[in-house]
Amino acid sequence: MAIIDLLVKVIKVWSLSFLFCICFGSPFKGYYTETSILATYFCGVLIPLIIRTKLPISRIIGVLSTFKKNSLNQSNIIETRLAQFTFIGAWFGCFVIPLDWDKWWQAYPLPALFGQIIEYNFPKVIPTNPGSPKLISPSTFLEGIIFFVFDNRIGPIVKHQVPGNILDLQFVNDNSVLVIPKDDFMGKMLKFNSNGITLMGRPIAIKDDYYERSKFMFNCCLAIKEDSTAEFSYSSIVRKISEYLEEMEVESRCLSSDNFDLEGLLKKIYKDLTEKGQCVHSVNAGLKIYLKPDSNLERRVAPIVDQYMVPIFNRLPPPTKQEQLCRMDLLCKKICPLIDGINTIKEIADEVEIDVDLVIRCIKNLHVYGYVTLLPLFMYRNCYTQTESIADFRRNDTLKNECLAFIKLNRRLRKISFDDVYRLYLSLSANLTVRQWCIEFNPRNYGIDERKFIQYGVYRKIITKINTYPIALNPNDKTEIAGFYMSNSKPILYSYWRSSCSWRVRIALNLKNIDYEYKAVNLLKQENHANEYLKINSNGFVPTLVIDDSVLIESIAIIEYLNEKYPETCPLLPKSLIDRANVRAITLIISSSIQPIQNIGVLNYLSSDPEKKTEWGKHFITKGFTSLEKMLEKTHGKYCVGDNITIADICIPPQVYNANRFNVDMSKFPIISKINEELEKIEAFRKAHPSFQPDAVN
């Protein structure tokens, strides 16, 4: 009977201990094993007290709450004190943790406050490591709130500053483009430093015909200490404040009018954030604002996430059970069960039928909170090699068992030999692709899934992926490397010094003030037909312009590209449609009717006799210039079409130069000659002359 009575007492005490655990913060649902272990520990502390005192269980709580020494049985004082201090210590260790069933309590920053009190007083008793991280409320970094608005007559102004004058008028004058930026930066987070503080804002532009200029622009900035590390804590607050203010303006025009006490609202936000660490305030019957900075100063920055990356949970077991998923938002509930270290983000998005951008955003949040790690996409063309951690891997039994369980091809297969696994990891090589490795070592013969095998090794940093990049063997030639056109600090022009087409492009580059690299291609030596050049320009002609990682050919097409890309610098086409048509007509007369007939290829095909070549060129240039002269009589001013330089003028000097080469009598063409003389006075035209080119031959 004594054993049965003892067993009944143990069950009752264990049940009482389990209730204590719930009171100390254990969840009602889930984590039953952990709660049971803690309850068993409490039970083990109470049982000796019950046996020694022979008290009924109903009086145990009374004994635990009695601290007067003369009220306790002296023979049982050790057991009593042990039980008392066990429960008191457990309560002190747990009361700062918000419980599942007291959500109201979690709204107050008591854990942070309690931590700061301990941090302040504990070093007075026991010295602590000065290099250890400190718990500091991010609200201590907030210096003020500044509201900028765009005044239609003055420009950007400071309308409100809380708590006082943080910025002066000179700052606004010097940084007006930052506080109220161009449309491209509206709605985006901006940050800049000034006078020892960092200003963080999100400028807003509301477009509506209601406003004087059909637009209302403002920017509410938070000012924080420049040397602080808590900038990210305020990013969400800056965004939420801008969204709240935008909503208020759209609904009631309260920001653009003087009927609303905006300064009072900003003072309330500043006071609550600095004193309470959060702000909960009812603006009106329909709007209540909630603001709280992120107090986790050690949080990592969100990584750049690609849809072909593979997420994997850091914490085991992963949160895929129903009692864990019920605490998550709807998106996480769908995504988390599919995160297995194998599926890519895109595969997960396709499976749950959710836009991949939303899934990426969710994965970013999980990564920031330390739940997941991102792995590179598994591909059979990848190469891997071992890291220093592979030696520790062999000595760590926990990692061994974890690896063997994860990489199995089939759960029903026999246990995999760790020696085989370790040998396969050692067989990976930097010059061996996974495809070649699978053919040579065939991991499936050992019951191993090669995809899981590689991903586990990368996750545990046992192996690392070898990334390959093209390199320039000749640092001075960055045009083409391994079949790719690489970015260069400036455009590259493949040119021949006497080529009319190349000459035109040189003039256009000079007029647009574009610095470029000159690459000579000798047409007489037929370098334009060499394999190296044909890879760049398959037509085998000059010029070729490599710009913006693109290859452009044909001089007129290149000039039009430059004119459209840099329209503000020396525009080469007039605004009038008629003038544009005349410019293009003159350009085509020269580039299509005259210049091609005198090319080296045409002349060499015609005859090897120099006199016949000269006669041929003279005839067709004279014929073309006659037509051109008649057209210029109607269109010319100082230049071909009016008094501004156009694409037509760019074509004149090269063709006049060739006319002189073929002994054309230029006295018959006074307008062309006059325009050419005017153009020769311009520096951009002089620099493009053949005689000034690196490959010029006297």
C-alpha positions in Angstrom: 0.0 0.0 0.0 2.9 2.4 0.8 4.2 2.0 -2.8 0.7 2.7 -4.2 0.3 5.8 -2.0 3.7 7.0 -3.1 2.9 6.5 -6.7 -0.4 8.4 -6.4 1.5 11.3 -4.7 4.1 11.3 -7.5 1.3 11.5 -10.2 -0.4 14.3 -8.3 2.8 16.2 -7.8 3.8 15.8 -11.4 0.4 17.1 -12.5 0.8 20.1 -10.2 4.3 20.7 -11.6 3.0 20.5 -15.2 0.5 23.3 -14.3 3.4 25.3 -12.8 5.2 25.0 -16.2 2.1 26.3 -18.0 2.1 29.3 -15.6 5.8 29.9 -16.3 5.2 30.1 -20.1 5.0 26.7 -21.6 2.4 26.6 -24.4 -0.9 24.7 -24.0 -0.3 22.9 -27.3 3.0 21.5 -28.6 6.4 21.0 -26.9 4.9 18.3 -24.7 8.2 16.5 -24.3 10.0 19.6 -23.1 7.3 20.6 -20.7 7.1 17.1 -19.3 10.8 17.0 -18.7 10.6 20.3 -16.8 7.6 19.1 -14.8 9.5 15.9 -13.9 12.4 18.0 -12.6 10.0 20.1 -10.4 8.4 16.8 -9.2 11.8 15.4 -8.3 12.4 18.5 -6.1 9.0 18.3 -4.4 8.8 14.5 -3.7 11.6 14.5 -1.0 9.8 17.4 0.8 6.5 15.5 0.7 8.1 12.3 2.0 10.1 14.0 4.8 7.2 16.2 6.0 4.5 13.7 5.4 2.3 16.6 4.5 -0.7 16.3 2.2 -0.3 17.8 -1.3 -2.9 20.4 -0.6 -0.5 22.0 2.0 2.6 22.0 -0.2 1.8 25.4 -1.7 1.4 26.8 1.8 4.8 25.4 2.8 6.5 26.8 -0.4 5.1 30.3 0.4 6.4 30.3 4.0 9.8 32.0 4.3 10.0 32.6 8.1 12.6 30.3 9.5 10.8 29.7 12.8 7.7 28.6 10.9 9.5 25.7 9.3 10.3 22.3 10.6 14.0 22.5 11.2 14.6 18.9 10.2 13.1 19.6 6.8 14.5 23.0 6.2 17.0 21.9 3.5 14.3 20.2 1.4 11.9 23.2 1.9 14.5 25.8 0.9 15.6 23.7 -2.2 12.0 23.6 -3.4 11.3 27.2 -2.7 14.4 28.6 -4.5 13.8 26.2 -7.4 10.4 27.6 -8.1 11.5 31.2 -7.4 14.5 30.8 -9.8 12.3 29.3 -12.5 9.8 32.2 -12.1 12.6 34.9 -12.3 14.0 33.1 -15.4 10.6 33.0 -17.2 8.5 35.9 -16.2 10.0 38.3 -18.8 9.1 35.9 -21.6 5.6 36.8 -23.0 3.2 33.9 -22.7 0.9 32.4 -25.3 -2.2 33.4 -23.4 -1.4 37.0 -22.4 -1.0 38.8 -25.7 -2.0 42.1 -24.0 1.2 41.9 -22.0 3.4 41.6 -25.0 2.4 45.1 -26.2 4.6 46.6 -23.5 8.5 46.6 -23.7 8.9 45.0 -20.2 11.5 42.4 -21.4 13.7 45.1 -22.8 13.2 47.3 -19.7 14.0 44.4 -17.4 17.1 43.6 -19.4 18.3 47.1 -19.2 17.8 47.1 -15.4 19.8 43.9 -15.1 22.5 45.2 -17.5 22.8 48.4 -15.4 23.0 46.8 -12.0 24.7 43.5 -12.6 28.1 44.9 -13.5 28.2 46.7 -10.1 28.2 43.3 -8.4 30.2 41.2 -10.9 32.4 42.7 -13.6 31.3 41.8 -17.1 33.2 41.5 -20.4 33.2 45.1 -21.9 33.2 43.6 -25.4 30.0 41.7 -25.0 26.9 43.0 -26.9 24.7 45.4 -25.0 20.9 45.5 -25.0 20.0 49.1 -26.0 16.6 50.3 -26.9 16.7 51.8 -30.4 14.6 54.7 -29.2 17.7 56.1 -27.5 19.1 56.9 -30.9 16.1 59.0 -32.1 17.0 62.7 -32.3 13.9 64.1 -33.9 11.3 64.1 -36.7 11.4 66.6 -39.6 8.5 67.2 -42.0 9.5 68.6 -45.4 7.0 69.9 -48.0 7.3 71.3 -51.5 6.1 74.9 -51.6 4.9 75.8 -55.0 6.5 79.2 -54.9 9.6 78.7 -52.7 10.5 75.0 -53.3 11.4 72.5 -50.6 10.9 73.8 -47.1 11.0 72.5 -43.5 7.4 72.9 -42.2 7.8 71.1 -38.8 10.7 70.1 -36.7 10.3 68.1 -33.5 11.4 68.5 -30.8 13.3 71.7 -31.9 15.4 73.2 -34.6 17.5 70.3 -35.8 18.2 71.7 -39.3 18.7 75.2 -40.5 17.6 77.0 -43.7 21.0 76.6 -45.3 20.7 72.8 -45.1 17.5 72.9 -47.0 19.0 75.2 -49.6 22.0 72.9 -50.1 20.1 69.6 -50.1 16.7 70.4 -51.6 17.2 67.7 -54.3 17.6 65.1 -51.5 14.6 66.0 -49.2 12.2 66.4 -52.2 13.8 64.4 -55.0 12.8 63.7 -58.6 9.8 61.5 -59.5 12.1 58.4 -59.9 12.9 58.4 -56.2 9.4 59.0 -54.9 8.1 56.2 -52.7 11.6 54.9 -52.1 13.6 54.8 -48.9 16.3 57.5 -48.9 19.0 58.1 -46.3 21.7 60.8 -46.1 24.0 62.2 -43.4 24.2 65.8 -42.2 25.5 67.7 -39.2 26.2 64.5 -37.3 22.8 62.9 -37.8 21.3 60.5 -40.3 18.1 61.5 -42.0 15.9 58.6 -43.1 12.8 59.3 -45.2 10.4 58.1 -47.8 9.3 61.0 -50.0 5.7 60.9 -51.3 4.1 62.6 -54.4 0.3 62.6 -54.6 -0.9 63.5 -58.1 -4.4 65.2 -58.3 -5.9 68.1 -60.2 -7.0 69.4 -56.8 -3.5 70.8 -56.2 -2.1 74.0 -57.7 0.5 72.1 -59.7 -1.5 68.9 -59.8 0.9 67.4 -57.4 1.5 67.5 -53.6 5.0 66.4 -52.4 6.2 65.8 -48.8 8.8 63.8 -46.9 8.7 62.9 -43.2 12.2 62.1 -42.1 13.5 60.6 -38.8 16.7 62.0 -37.5 18.9 59.5 -35.7 22.5 59.5 -34.5 24.9 59.2 -37.4 27.2 56.7 -35.6 24.4 54.4 -34.4 23.9 50.9 -35.7 20.1 51.0 -35.3 19.2 52.5 -38.6 17.4 49.4 -39.8 15.2 49.6 -36.6 13.6 52.7 -38.0 13.1 51.5 -41.6 9.7 50.1 -40.9 8.7 53.2 -38.9 9.7 55.5 -41.7 7.7 53.5 -44.2 4.6 53.3 -42.0 4.6 57.0 -41.1 4.8 57.9 -44.8 1.9 55.5 -45.5 -0.2 56.9 -42.7 0.4 60.5 -43.8 -0.3 59.6 -47.4 -3.6 58.0 -46.4 -4.6 61.0 -44.3 -3.9 63.4 -47.2 -5.7 61.4 -49.8 -8.8 61.0 -47.5 -9.1 64.4 -45.9 -6.4 66.8 -47.4 -5.2 67.4 -43.9 -1.5 67.9 -44.7 -2.0 70.4 -47.5 -4.4 72.5 -45.4 -4.0 74.2 -42.0 -7.0 72.5 -40.4 -5.0 69.7 -38.9 -2.4 69.9 -36.0 0.3 67.9 -37.8 3.0 69.3 -35.5 1.1 68.0 -32.5 0.9 64.5 -34.0 4.7 64.5 -34.7 5.4 65.6 -31.1 3.2 62.7 -29.9 5.0 60.2 -32.0 8.4 61.5 -31.0 7.5 61.5 -27.3 6.1 58.0 -27.3 8.9 56.5 -29.3 11.6 58.1 -27.0 9.8 57.5 -23.7 7.8 54.3 -24.2 9.7 52.7 -27.1 6.5 52.6 -29.2 3.5 54.8 -30.2 -0.2 53.8 -30.3 -2.3 56.8 -31.1 -5.8 57.5 -32.4 -5.6 60.2 -35.0 -9.3 60.3 -35.6 -12.3 57.9 -35.5 -11.1 56.1 -38.6 -7.3 56.0 -38.2 -5.2 54.6 -35.4 -1.4 54.4 -35.8 0.9 51.7 -34.4 4.6 52.3 -34.4 7.4 50.3 -32.8 11.1 50.2 -33.7 12.7 46.8 -34.1 14.8 46.2 -30.9 16.8 43.3 -32.3 20.1 45.2 -33.1 21.8 42.0 -34.2 19.4 41.2 -37.0 21.0 40.5 -40.3 20.4 42.4 -43.4 18.1 40.8 -45.9 20.1 39.1 -48.7 19.7 39.4 -52.4 17.4 36.5 -53.2 17.1 34.9 -56.6 14.2 32.6 -57.6 16.6 29.8 -58.3 18.1 29.7 -54.8 17.3 26.8 -52.5 16.0 27.6 -48.9 16.7 25.2 -46.1 15.8 25.5 -42.4 18.5 26.3 -39.8 16.5 25.0 -36.9 15.6 21.4 -36.2 13.0 20.2 -36.2 11.7 22.5 -39.0 8.4 24.3 -38.3 6.3 22.1 -40.4 3.9 20.6 -37.8 0.3 21.9 -37.6 0.7 23.3 -34.1 3.7 25.4 -35.3 2.1 26.5 -38.6 -1.0 27.8 -36.8 1.1 30.7 -35.4 2.3 31.8 -38.9 0.8 34.0 -41.5 -1.1 32.5 -44.4 1.9 32.7 -46.8 4.3 31.0 -44.4 1.8 28.3 -43.8 1.8 27.4 -47.5 5.6 27.8 -48.0 7.2 26.2 -44.9 6.1 22.6 -45.6 7.8 22.7 -49.0 11.2 24.0 -47.7 13.3 20.8 -47.7 16.7 21.9 -48.9 15.9 20.6 -52.4 13.1 22.7 -53.9 14.1 26.1 -55.4 12.0 29.2 -54.6 10.5 29.1 -58.1 9.5 25.4 -57.6 7.9 26.3 -54.3 6.0 29.3 -55.8 4.7 27.0 -58.7 3.6 24.4 -56.2 1.6 26.8 -54.0 0.5 28.8 -57.1 1.6 32.1 -55.6 3.6 34.9 -57.3 7.3 34.2 -57.0 8.0 37.8 -55.8 5.7 37.2 -52.8 7.5 34.0 -52.0 10.9 35.7 -52.3 9.7 38.4 -49.8 8.6 35.7 -47.4 11.9 33.8 -47.7 13.8 37.1 -47.0 11.9 37.6 -43.8 12.6 34.0 -42.7 16.3 34.5 -43.5 16.4 37.8 -41.5 15.0 36.1 -38.4 17.5 33.3 -38.7 15.1 30.5 -39.7 16.5 29.6 -43.2 19.7 29.7 -45.1 19.9 30.0 -48.9 21.9 27.6 -51.0 23.0 27.9 -54.6 21.0 26.0 -57.2 22.1 22.4 -57.7 23.3 21.9 -61.3 25.1 18.9 -62.8 27.6 21.3 -64.5 28.7 22.7 -61.1 32.1 21.9 -59.5 32.7 21.5 -55.8 35.7 21.0 -53.5 36.3 20.2 -49.9 36.6 22.8 -47.1 38.6 22.7 -43.8 35.4 21.6 -42.1 35.5 18.1 -43.6 38.0 16.9 -40.9 35.6 18.0 -38.2 32.7 16.4 -40.0 34.4 12.9 -39.6 34.7 13.5 -35.8 31.2 14.8 -35.2 28.7 11.9 -34.6 25.7 14.2 -34.7 26.5 15.5 -38.1 27.3 12.0 -39.3 23.8 10.7 -38.3 22.1 13.8 -39.7 23.9 13.4 -43.0 23.2 9.7 -43.4 19.5 10.3 -42.7 19.2 13.2 -45.1 21.0 12.0 -48.2 19.3 8.6 -48.5 17.9 7.9 -51.9 15.0 5.9 -50.4 14.0 5.8 -46.7 13.4 2.1 -46.9 16.9 1.3 -48.0 19.5 -0.2 -45.7 21.7 2.1 -43.6 24.3 3.9 -45.6 28.0 3.4 -44.7 29.6 6.6 -43.5 32.9 5.5 -44.9 31.3 5.5 -48.4 29.9 8.9 -47.8 33.2 10.4 -46.6 35.0 8.8 -49.5 32.6 10.3 -51.9 33.0 13.8 -50.4 36.7 13.4 -50.7 36.4 12.4 -54.4 34.9 15.8 -55.4 37.3 18.0 -57.3 37.5 21.5 -58.6 38.0 20.3 -62.1 35.3 17.6 -62.0 31.7 18.5 -62.7 28.9 16.8 -60.8 27.9 15.0 -64.1 31.4 13.6 -64.5 31.5 12.7 -60.8 28.2 10.8 -61.0 29.4 8.8 -64.1 32.7 7.9 -62.4 31.6 7.2 -58.8 27.8 6.5 -59.3 26.6 7.5 -55.8 23.2 5.8 -56.4 25.0 2.4 -56.1 25.4 3.3 -52.4 21.8 4.4 -52.0 22.8 8.1 -52.0 20.8 10.9 -53.7 23.5 13.0 -55.3 21.3 16.2 -55.1 20.8 15.9 -51.4 24.4 14.8 -50.9 25.7 18.0 -52.5 23.2 20.3 -50.9 23.9 18.9 -47.4 27.6 19.3 -47.9 27.1 23.0 -49.0 24.8 23.7 -46.1 27.1 22.3 -43.5 30.1 23.9 -45.2 31.8 20.6 -45.8 32.2 21.4 -49.5 31.9 24.6 -51.4 30.8 25.5 -54.9 33.6 26.6 -57.3 32.5 29.7 -59.2 34.1 30.3 -62.6 34.6 33.8 -64.1 36.1 34.9 -67.4 39.4 36.8 -67.0 41.3 39.2 -69.2 44.7 37.8 -70.2 45.5 41.2 -71.6 44.3 43.9 -69.2 44.5 46.5 -71.9 42.1 44.7 -74.2 38.8 44.2 -72.5 36.6 44.0 -75.5 36.1 40.3 -76.0 36.9 37.5 -73.5 35.9 33.9 -74.0 33.3 35.0 -76.5 31.7 37.6 -74.3 31.9 41.3 -74.8 32.9 42.7 -71.4 32.1 46.1 -70.0 34.8 48.7 -70.6 35.3 52.0 -68.9 34.8 53.8 -72.3 33.4 52.8 -75.7 35.7 51.2 -78.3 35.8 52.3 -81.9 37.2 50.0 -84.5 38.3 52.4 -87.2 40.5 52.9 -90.3 42.1 56.4 -90.5 40.9 57.2 -94.0 37.5 55.4 -93.9 34.7 57.9 -94.6 32.3 56.0 -92.4 34.7 55.8 -89.5 35.4 59.5 -89.9 31.7 60.3 -89.5 31.5 58.3 -86.2 34.6 60.0 -84.9 33.0 63.4 -85.5 29.8 62.3 -83.8 31.6 61.0 -80.7 33.6 64.3 -80.5 30.4 66.4 -80.8 28.8 64.4 -78.0 31.9 64.8 -75.8 32.3 61.0 -75.5 35.7 59.7 -74.7 36.5 56.5 -76.5 39.2 54.0 -77.2 40.6 53.8 -80.8 41.3 50.4 -82.3 42.9 50.6 -85.7 41.8 48.1 -88.4 44.0 48.3 -91.5 41.8 47.8 -94.6 44.8 47.6 -97.0 46.2 44.6 -95.1 42.6 43.1 -94.9 42.6 43.1 -91.1 38.9 43.5 -91.4 38.6 40.0 -92.7 40.6 38.4 -89.9 38.8 35.9 -87.7 39.3 38.1 -84.6 37.5 41.0 -86.2 34.8 38.9 -87.8 33.8 37.7 -84.4 32.9 41.3 -83.6 31.5 42.4 -87.0 30.6 39.6 -89.2 30.2 42.0 -92.2 33.9 42.7 -92.1 33.5 46.5 -92.5 34.4 49.5 -90.4 33.4 51.3 -88.2 32.3 49.1 -85.3 31.4 50.7 -82.0 31.4 48.6 -78.8 29.3 50.6 -76.2 27.1 49.6 -73.3 28.1 45.9 -73.8 26.6 46.1 -77.3 28.1 46.0 -80.7 26.9 48.6 -83.2 27.7 48.7 -86.9 27.0 51.0 -89.9 28.0 54.7 -89.4 24.6 56.3 -89.7 22.9 53.8 -87.4 25.7 54.4 -84.8 25.3 58.2 -85.1 21.5 58.0 -84.6 22.0 55.8 -81.6 24.4 58.3 -80.0 22.0 61.1 -80.8 19.1 59.3 -79.1 21.2 58.2 -76.1 22.7 61.7 -75.5 20.0 64.0 -76.8 21.0 67.0 -74.7 24.5 67.3 -76.0 24.6 68.8 -79.5 21.4 67.3 -80.9 22.0 66.2 -84.5 18.4 66.2 -85.8 16.2 69.4 -86.0 12.8 69.5 -84.4 10.9 70.4 -87.6 9.7 67.3 -89.5 10.5 68.9 -92.9 14.0 69.7 -91.7 14.5 66.2 -90.4 13.5 64.8 -93.7 15.9 67.1 -95.6 18.7 66.1 -93.2 18.1 62.4 -93.8 17.8 63.0 -97.6 21.2 64.8 -97.7 22.7 62.1 -95.5 21.5 59.3 -97.8 22.7 61.1 -101.0 26.2 61.0 -99.6 26.2 57.7 -97.7 24.2 55.7 -100.3 24.7 57.3 -103.7 28.3 58.7 -103.6 30.5 57.2 -100.9 29.9 53.4 -101.6 31.1 53.7 -105.2 34.6 54.9 -104.2 35.2 52.2 -101.6 38.4 50.2 -101.7 36.5 47.0 -102.5 34.6 48.5 -105.4 37.8 50.1 -106.9 39.9 46.9 -106.6 37.1 45.0 -108.3 36.9 47.6 -111.0 40.5 47.7 -112.1 44.1 47.5 -110.9 44.9 50.6 -113.0 45.2 53.7 -110.6 44.1 56.1 -113.5 40.9 54.2 -114.1 40.2 54.1 -110.4 40.7 57.9 -110.2 38.5 58.5 -113.3 35.8 56.3 -111.9 35.7 58.0 -108.5 35.9 61.5 -110.1 32.9 60.8 -112.3 30.5 59.5 -109.6 31.5 62.1 -107.0 31.0 64.9 -109.4 27.6 63.5 -110.4 26.6 63.1 -106.8 27.8 66.6 -105.8 25.9 68.2 -108.6 22.6 66.8 -107.2 23.6 67.7 -103.7 24.6 71.3 -104.6 21.1 71.9 -106.0 19.4 70.5 -102.9 21.6 72.7 -100.6 20.5 75.8 -102.5 17.1 75.3 -100.9 18.0 74.1 -97.4 21.4 75.5 -96.4 22.1 78.3 -93.9 25.4 78.3 -92.1 25.3 74.5 -92.5 23.5 72.0 -94.6 20.0 72.6 -93.0 19.8 75.9 -91.2 22.4 77.1 -88.8 22.8 74.1 -86.5 25.0 71.1 -87.1 23.2 67.9 -88.1 24.0 64.4 -89.3 24.1 65.8 -92.8 27.0 68.1 -91.9 28.9 65.1 -90.4 28.9 63.5 -93.8 30.3 66.5 -95.7 34.1 66.7 -94.6 34.8 63.0 -95.4 33.2 63.2 -98.8 35.0 66.5 -99.7 38.3 64.9 -98.6 37.7 62.0 -101.0 36.7 64.4 -103.7 40.1 66.1 -103.5 41.7 62.6 -103.6 40.0 61.9 -106.9 40.8 65.4 -108.3 37.2 66.7 -108.4 36.9 70.4 -109.3 35.4 71.7 -106.1 35.0 75.3 -107.5 31.8 74.0 -109.2 30.3 73.4 -105.8 30.6 76.6 -103.8 27.9 75.8 -101.2 29.5 72.4 -100.3 32.9 74.1 -100.2 31.6 76.9 -97.9 29.9 74.5 -95.5 33.1 72.4 -95.4 35.2 75.5 -94.5 32.9 76.3 -91.6 33.0 72.8 -90.3 36.8 72.7 -90.4 36.8 75.5 -87.9 35.1 73.3 -85.3 37.4 71.4 -82.9 35.3 68.2 -82.9 35.7 68.0 -86.7 39.4 68.9 -86.6 40.1 66.1 -84.1 38.4 63.6 -86.3 40.5 64.4 -89.4 42.4 61.3 -90.7 45.8 63.0 -90.3 45.3 63.1 -86.5 44.5 59.4 -86.1 47.0 57.0 -84.6 47.2 54.8 -87.7 47.5 57.7 -90.2 50.0 57.1 -93.0 51.7 60.2 -94.6 
